[in-house]
Amino acid sequence: MKNEELNQIWNRQGKGSSTITSSDIVAKAKKQRHGQFLVIGIISTTVVILLIYSFFFATRWNDFSLGLTLMISSLIFRIILEGITLYRKENLLIRLDHKSFKAYLRKHYRIRLGVNYVITPLCFAVYIAGFIKLLPFFKTAFSPGFYNYILISGILSLFFLAWIIARSVILEIRFLKHIQSN
């Protein structure tokens, strides 16, 4: 191959890979929308389980009730936050043209970075505080083996949840960089 042919191929590759079309944006928005519905569904299921558990076992106000309240409130706050961002983006997707929606997405993902770096860790910390408040009650109510199971599975679940959150933050940062570069 000649040098000119290689330069032409190189230039075509650079142009083709860096442009974002409206169908790319819609596909990314649908993928994130699906992910948000999945997150809302998982968190809602957890809230329902915690509410049922608290209805049957939290008969009076004490640290046990406080722990459940902290866990439930942090999850409900996260559901509301996800719902608001999902609703706002859906409405704007319908009303805005390609260029305006792309500008909105840049702003949206910058706000999401703030959510991911400030609000999500706070919700996570409140949830952990609630879990820690429940541990003394679990220790007295259950056998040592089951308590150890709750302790180990709870810690592993928290690490797994932290990994999922970190992964989603990384993906959102990559998408924001991709949008900003075009």
N, C-alpha and C positions, 0 to 999 in steps of 0.2 A: 504494500500500500504506500501511496505517496503521502507526504507530510500534509498536503492540503486536504486530502480525504480524511485523514485522522483528525485534523482540526475541525472539519465539518461535522464529523460524527460526535466529537467531543462537545461541540457547541449545541448540537441537537439534544444530546443527553441532558445537559445542564438546563436547557429551556423546558424540556418536557417534564422533568422531575420536580421543578420548583413551583410550578403554577398550580393554583388551587382553583378548581372549577366549582360552580354552584352545586353540582351533583356530589362532589367530594365533601363539601360543607354539609349538605343534607345527610349524606351517609354517616359522617362523623357525629352529627347531631342526633340521628336516630340511634346510633350505637350508644352514645352517652345517655340518651333518654331511656333506653332499655336497661342500662346499668343503674340509672337512678331509680327506676321502678323496682329493680331487683333489690337494691339497698333499702328502699322504703318497705318492700315486702318482708325482708328479713328482720328489719328493726321492728316493724309492726307486730310480727309474730312473737318476737322476744318480749315486747311490751304486753301483749295479750297473756303470755305465759306468766310474766311477773305479776300482772294484775290479778290473774286467777289465784296464783300462789299467795299474794298478799291478802286477797279476800278471805281465804280459808285460814291463814296462819298468823296474820298480823291483826290480832284482836284488840290490842291496846297500843298506845303510843309509847315507844321506847327506841333504843338504838336499832333494833331489828326493823321497825317501821321506818325509821329515818334512812337506814341503808336501802331498803326497797324504794322509798320515795326518791332518793338521790339517783338510783339506777333508772327508774322509770322516767323521771323528769328529764334526765340528760338524753334519753332515747327519744322522748316525745319532742324535745327541742330540736333534735337532729332531723326527725321526720318533718316537722314544720319547715325547717330551713330547706331541706331537699325539695319539699313540695312547692315552696315559694319560687325557688330558682327554676324548677321544672316548668311551672305555670308561666313565669315571665318569659322564659325562652320560647315556649310554645306560641304564645301570643305574638311575640316579635317575629318569629319565623314566618308566620302567616302574613304579617303586615309589611315587612321591610323588603326592599330590593336586595340584590346580591351584595352590592358594595356596602350598604348600610348595615346589613346583617353581619357581614364580616367585621365591620368596625364594632358592632355590638358584641360579637364573640370575643374580640380582643379585650374589651372592657369586662365582659362576663368572666373570662378566665383569670383576669387580674384580681377581680373580687373573689373568685373561687380560691385563689392562692392565699388571700387573707383568711378566708374561712378555713382552709386546710392547715394553715400555720398557726392560727390563733384559736378559733372556735372549736375545731375538732379536737385539738389536744385538751382544751378545757372540758369538753364533754367527756372525753376519754378519762380524764383525771377524776371527774365527778363520779363516773361509773365505777372506777376502781375504788374510790373512797366508799361508795355504797357497798361494794363487794366486801371490802375489808371490814365494814361495820357488821356485816352478816356472819363473818367467820366465827366469832366467839359463840354465837347462838347455834351455829351448825356443829361446833365442837361439843357442846353440851347435849344437843338433841340427837346426834347420830353416833354410831359406833366409830371407833378410831379408824377402821378400814374405810368406811364410807366417807368420813371426814377427809381423810387423805385423798380419796378419789375426787371429792369436790374441790379440794385445794389444788391438786395437780391438774385436773381437767380445766379448772377455772384459770389457772396461770397459763396453761397452754393455749386456751381459747383467747386470752388477752394478747398473747404474743402473736397468734394467728391473725387476730383482728388488727393489731398494729401493723403486721406485714401487709394485709390487704389495704389498709389506709395508706401506707407508704407507697405501695405499688400504684394506687389510683392517683396519688399526688404526683408521682413521677410521670405517669401517662398524661395528666393534665398539663404539667410543665412542658413536656415535649410538644403537645398539641399547641400550646400558647406560643412556643418558640417557632413552630412551623407556620402558624398564622401570621406572626409578626415579621417573619422573614419574607413573606409574599405581599 
